[in-house]
Amino acid sequence: MTRHKFTVGQVVEFLPGRMDFNVPRGTYTIVRQLPMEANDCQYRVKNAHDGHERIMRESQLAATSSEWDRARSEKLSR
């Protein structure tokens, strides 16, 4: 069983595809982990600027650089 890559409260960056022209770019906060669909984990996310919530696939999201730095420092401190 595949595990979710992102946790609730984590800030992520939206990676738009060709068909995502109407979805606001920028950062989103993970609000909830949702079940998998078509072999891709899903999340309910909230846009940092407009406050709207959307459902996005894990393949559409990436950890922000600050999240990578935090995760790396936690790993080194263990």
Secondary structure, DSSP 4 states (H G I P E B T S, - for coil): -PPPSS-TT-EEEE---TT-TTSPPSEEEEEEEEEEETTEEEEEEEETTT--EEEEEGGGEEE-HHHHHHHHHHHHH-
